[in-house]
């Protein structure tokens, strides 16, 4: 039945393509949001790594004298 619809009802094809287009736009939006979230997580990880390195350097310093 679908083959007949494709040949004799172009509005059917247009409707199916519009549905697919809408579905793909929604999926694309979800992927964009996930991408932004992952970039935010990466920035947080980089900042935490920098803080850990600073703390490690601080803990490895030697005292020069007494205050």
Secondary structure as GFF3:
##gff-version 3
##sequence-region A 1 67
A	DSSP	alpha_helix	2	8	.	.	.	ID=ss1
A	DSSP	alpha_helix	10	59	.	.	.	ID=ss2
###
